[in-house]
Amino acid sequence: MTQPPWVIDFGGSGQPIVVLHGLMGRARTWWPVARWLTEHGHVVGLDARVHGRNPHRSACRTEDFVADVAALIRSLDAGPAVLIGHSMGGLHAWMTAARYPELVRAVVVEDMAPDQRGRTVEAWRGYFESWPVPFQSLAHVREFFAPYGDYFVECMTEREDGYYLLADLDELYEIAAEWGERDYWDDVDAIKCPLLAIEAEHTAMPPGQQAELAARVPDGEHVRIPGTGHVVHADAPEAYREAVARFLRRVAG
């Protein structure tokens, strides 16, 4: 089946593996990981609503994003999928496992917590709005966002006067604001498939929650990777690969 342009086929064969990006990202940010993930299955990425080439350009509730993930898995018509999500994508991954258990074989969550109530986007707004937009070149993007420059290069679009974030900041604020108004523990408690929670040493998430996330899933595992910030797979690619590959071998159908 031909997929729309906001679904990226990274290749591989066998069980479907769907990679879900974080807030302000896009599917193509997973390319460094997808290169080796193809050893474990057929790897597909999704640009979430508001992000990348997805045509849905207004912010939505978490359940809308999750319904999109479920629809993508159904379209692959290859049995239950392994979902691997970073940050926002991790939330969407475990929510899909909870709401559509027949579609999910296993879940990897990278640095996301179920309860961020009370947090607001105001803590981020000043930093985001201080960016030197438009960026003058992709080299400028890499320099400004180091050590995550390669990640952010994938999230930019070129206009006549330079480079801009593909996603709209106001819509991103709206998505993140929902996380400060609700918790997702009920959905965690509904997960029946294996789950691996990968936590950054220097996480921005509330302390203890990622270990609890794994503990509340019947077949849950928690790994904390030293020396890492929020984008664990970029900060410690080999340690991340080792943890995920070991998990995938264990849950392989």
Backbone torsions as a table, in degrees:
resi	resn	phi	psi	omega
1	MET	NA	131.9	177.6
2	THR	-73.9	127.2	-178.3
3	GLN	-94.8	155.7	177.1
4	PRO	-69.1	165.4	-174.4
5	PRO	-67.3	-11.4	176.8
6	TRP	-92.3	7.3	171.4
7	VAL	-113.3	123.2	-174.8
8	ILE	-109.2	124.5	177.7
9	ASP	-96.2	110.3	-178.4
10	PHE	-87.8	-6.2	177.9
11	GLY	100.2	-170.3	-175.5
12	GLY	91.8	173.6	-179.4
13	SER	-143.8	162.3	180.0
14	GLY	100.8	-146.2	-175.9
15	GLN	-58.8	141.9	177.0
16	PRO	-72.0	136.7	173.2
17	ILE	-123.8	117.7	-178.0
18	VAL	-107.2	124.3	-179.9
19	VAL	-102.9	133.9	-174.2
20	LEU	-123.1	124.2	-172.4
21	HIS	-83.8	171.1	178.2
22	GLY	-89.5	177.0	179.0
23	LEU	-56.9	134.6	-177.7
24	MET	69.9	5.4	176.8
25	GLY	-91.0	-159.1	174.4
26	ARG	-164.4	168.6	-174.2
27	ALA	-57.9	-37.9	-173.8
28	ARG	-68.0	-13.1	174.7
29	THR	-64.5	-16.8	-179.4
30	TRP	-83.5	-0.9	-172.7
31	TRP	-53.6	-44.9	-179.7
32	PRO	-61.2	-33.9	178.2
33	VAL	-77.9	-40.5	-176.6
34	ALA	-61.0	-29.5	-179.2
35	ARG	-56.8	-40.7	179.2
36	TRP	-94.7	-22.7	177.3
37	LEU	-61.8	-26.5	-179.7
38	THR	-64.1	-13.8	173.7
39	GLU	-69.7	-17.4	-173.2
40	HIS	-111.5	-5.9	179.9
41	GLY	165.5	-170.4	178.6
42	HIS	-89.6	112.1	-170.1
43	VAL	-98.0	126.6	-179.0
44	VAL	-131.4	138.2	177.0
45	GLY	-116.3	152.0	-178.4
46	LEU	-124.6	126.9	166.9
47	ASP	-75.6	115.2	179.8
48	ALA	-67.7	162.7	175.6
49	ARG	-50.5	141.4	179.6
50	VAL	80.2	-13.6	-172.9
51	HIS	-112.3	154.0	173.1
52	GLY	53.9	-130.0	-176.9
53	ARG	-101.0	11.4	177.8
54	ASN	-66.5	130.0	-175.8
55	PRO	-76.5	-13.8	177.9
56	HIS	-75.3	105.0	-170.6
57	ARG	-107.7	18.1	174.7
58	SER	-122.2	145.2	-176.1
59	ALA	-63.0	150.8	-174.7
60	CYS	-137.1	169.4	174.1
61	ARG	-74.5	159.9	178.9
62	THR	-53.5	-41.1	-178.2
63	GLU	-59.7	-29.7	178.3
64	ASP	-69.5	-42.3	176.7
65	PHE	-62.0	-42.2	-177.9
66	VAL	-65.5	-39.9	176.5
67	ALA	-61.1	-36.0	177.5
68	ASP	-65.2	-41.0	178.0
69	VAL	-62.5	-45.3	178.9
70	ALA	-60.0	-42.0	179.5
71	ALA	-63.6	-38.6	178.4
72	LEU	-64.1	-45.4	-179.9
73	ILE	-60.2	-43.6	178.9
74	ARG	-60.6	-38.5	-177.8
75	SER	-66.7	-24.9	179.6
76	LEU	-73.2	-26.7	174.8
77	ASP	50.9	47.5	-176.1
78	ALA	-134.7	22.6	180.0
79	GLY	89.8	-178.2	-177.7
80	PRO	-63.3	148.2	-175.1
81	ALA	-106.8	154.4	164.3
82	VAL	-87.3	129.5	178.5
83	LEU	-107.9	129.5	178.9
84	ILE	-123.5	115.7	-174.5
85	GLY	-129.0	139.6	174.3
86	HIS	-103.8	128.4	174.1
87	SER	54.7	-117.5	177.7
88	MET	-51.3	-40.6	178.9
89	GLY	-63.8	-31.3	175.4
90	GLY	-65.4	-41.9	174.9
91	LEU	-58.9	-46.9	-179.3
92	HIS	-64.6	-33.6	179.9
93	ALA	-66.3	-50.9	-177.4
94	TRP	-71.2	-30.4	176.4
95	MET	-65.8	-37.6	177.1
96	THR	-64.5	-41.5	178.3
97	ALA	-62.1	-36.3	-179.5
98	ALA	-74.3	-42.4	-173.7
99	ARG	-86.9	-27.1	-177.1
100	TYR	-131.6	64.2	-172.6
101	PRO	-60.0	-28.5	-179.0
102	GLU	-69.8	-13.8	-176.6
103	LEU	-99.4	-7.0	-170.7
104	VAL	-125.0	124.5	178.1
105	ARG	-86.1	-40.1	-176.9
106	ALA	-164.6	162.9	-175.3
107	VAL	-135.3	137.7	168.1
108	VAL	-116.7	124.0	179.6
109	VAL	-113.7	123.4	179.8
110	GLU	-109.4	107.6	170.4
111	ASP	55.2	62.3	174.5
112	MET	-144.3	141.2	-177.3
113	ALA	-117.5	151.3	-175.8
114	PRO	-80.1	-15.4	-173.8
115	ASP	-136.7	100.6	177.4
116	GLN	-117.4	27.0	-178.4
117	ARG	-57.7	139.0	-179.4
118	GLY	95.2	-18.2	176.8
119	ARG	-79.7	144.3	179.1
120	THR	-127.1	160.7	179.0
121	VAL	-72.8	-10.5	-179.1
122	GLU	-60.4	-28.6	179.4
123	ALA	-66.2	-24.3	-178.4
124	TRP	-99.1	-24.5	-167.5
125	ARG	-56.5	-44.4	-177.5
126	GLY	-61.1	-41.4	179.2
127	TYR	-65.4	-49.4	-178.2
128	PHE	-60.8	-38.2	-176.5
129	GLU	-81.8	-3.2	174.6
130	SER	-90.0	-4.6	-178.3
131	TRP	-60.2	142.9	-179.7
132	PRO	-79.6	64.7	-177.9
133	VAL	-84.9	134.4	1.6
134	PRO	-79.9	146.7	173.0
135	PHE	-71.2	141.8	-172.2
136	GLN	-80.8	-19.6	178.9
137	SER	-164.0	169.3	175.2
138	LEU	-67.3	-30.0	174.1
139	ALA	-62.5	-38.1	176.3
140	HIS	-61.7	-42.5	177.8
141	VAL	-60.8	-48.1	-179.3
142	ARG	-60.3	-42.2	-178.7
143	GLU	-66.7	-44.1	-175.5
144	PHE	-67.2	-39.0	-174.0
145	PHE	-97.8	8.7	178.3
146	ALA	-52.7	137.4	9.5
147	PRO	-89.8	9.8	-178.0
148	TYR	-104.4	27.6	-176.0
149	GLY	-60.3	-42.4	-179.8
150	ASP	-63.6	-35.3	178.0
151	TYR	-63.1	-48.3	-174.9
152	PHE	-74.2	-25.2	174.7
153	VAL	-57.4	-37.1	-179.6
154	GLU	-68.8	-17.1	-173.6
155	CYS	-99.1	7.6	-175.3
156	MET	-106.2	156.9	172.2
157	THR	-130.6	146.6	-177.9
158	GLU	-93.4	132.3	170.9
159	ARG	-119.2	-176.9	-174.7
160	GLU	-59.4	-33.0	-174.0
161	ASP	-104.7	6.0	178.0
162	GLY	143.6	-156.3	-172.3
163	TYR	-110.7	137.3	-178.4
164	TYR	-129.5	154.8	172.9
165	LEU	-61.2	135.7	179.1
166	LEU	-63.3	-38.9	-178.3
167	ALA	-85.8	154.8	178.2
168	ASP	-88.6	126.3	-175.1
169	LEU	-59.7	-39.8	-178.6
170	ASP	-62.3	-37.1	177.8
171	GLU	-71.0	-35.5	176.6
172	LEU	-65.3	-40.8	177.1
173	TYR	-59.1	-40.2	-178.4
174	GLU	-66.0	-40.6	177.8
175	ILE	-62.4	-48.8	-177.6
176	ALA	-67.8	-29.9	-179.5
177	ALA	-60.8	-33.0	179.2
178	GLU	-61.0	-35.6	-178.4
179	TRP	-64.7	-26.4	178.7
180	GLY	-83.8	-1.8	-175.3
181	GLU	-113.1	-9.6	-175.9
182	ARG	-148.3	162.5	171.4
183	ASP	-117.8	165.2	-172.1
184	TYR	-122.4	22.7	-177.6
185	TRP	-65.2	-35.4	179.9
186	ASP	-59.5	-38.0	178.3
187	ASP	-72.3	-37.3	174.2
188	VAL	-56.4	-45.1	-177.9
189	ASP	-67.1	-15.2	179.8
190	ALA	-91.0	-5.6	-176.5
191	ILE	-75.2	129.6	179.5
192	LYS	-112.3	-15.0	-177.4
193	CYS	-89.2	166.0	176.5
194	PRO	-61.4	144.9	-179.3
195	LEU	-139.8	134.7	172.8
196	LEU	-114.4	121.8	175.5
197	ALA	-103.7	118.4	179.1
198	ILE	-105.7	117.3	-175.8
199	GLU	-108.9	138.1	173.2
200	ALA	-73.6	144.3	175.0
201	GLU	-59.8	-42.3	-178.9
202	HIS	-104.3	55.3	-176.9
203	THR	-69.9	151.1	173.2
204	ALA	-95.4	2.2	-178.4
205	MET	-82.7	157.8	176.9
206	PRO	-57.2	137.7	-173.8
207	PRO	-63.4	142.6	174.0
208	GLY	84.0	-15.7	-172.5
209	GLN	-72.3	-32.9	-177.1
210	GLN	-72.4	-34.5	173.1
211	ALA	-66.1	-40.4	177.9
212	GLU	-66.2	-38.2	176.3
213	LEU	-52.9	-50.6	179.9
214	ALA	-66.2	-38.4	-176.6
215	ALA	-66.9	-28.4	-177.0
216	ARG	-85.9	-6.0	175.4
217	VAL	-97.2	131.8	-175.7
218	PRO	-52.1	-39.0	177.8
219	ASP	-119.3	63.9	-177.4
220	GLY	-107.8	149.3	-179.4
221	GLU	-137.6	139.8	-179.9
222	HIS	-122.4	130.8	177.6
223	VAL	-129.4	130.5	175.6
224	ARG	-112.6	121.8	-172.3
225	ILE	-101.3	118.6	-175.9
226	PRO	-63.0	149.6	172.7
227	GLY	73.6	18.6	-174.5
228	THR	-117.3	150.3	168.9
229	GLY	-102.6	-159.6	-168.4
230	HIS	-59.5	-35.3	179.6
231	VAL	-94.2	79.7	-173.5
232	VAL	-60.4	-41.6	-175.6
233	HIS	-66.6	-17.9	175.0
234	ALA	-91.9	-36.3	-177.0
235	ASP	-74.8	-34.2	-178.3
236	ALA	-140.1	67.9	-172.3
237	PRO	-59.6	-36.4	-178.2
238	GLU	-72.3	-42.5	178.4
239	ALA	-65.9	-38.9	176.8
240	TYR	-62.9	-46.5	-179.9
241	ARG	-60.6	-43.6	-179.0
242	GLU	-60.2	-44.7	-178.3
243	ALA	-65.9	-45.2	-176.8
244	VAL	-70.7	-42.8	-178.7
245	ALA	-64.0	-40.0	177.7
246	ARG	-61.4	-43.1	178.3
247	PHE	-64.2	-43.5	-179.3
248	LEU	-64.6	-37.9	176.6
249	ARG	-63.6	-37.0	-177.8
250	ARG	-69.7	-36.3	-173.9
251	VAL	-98.3	3.0	-176.4
252	ALA	-58.3	135.3	-179.2
253	GLY	-85.2	NA	NA
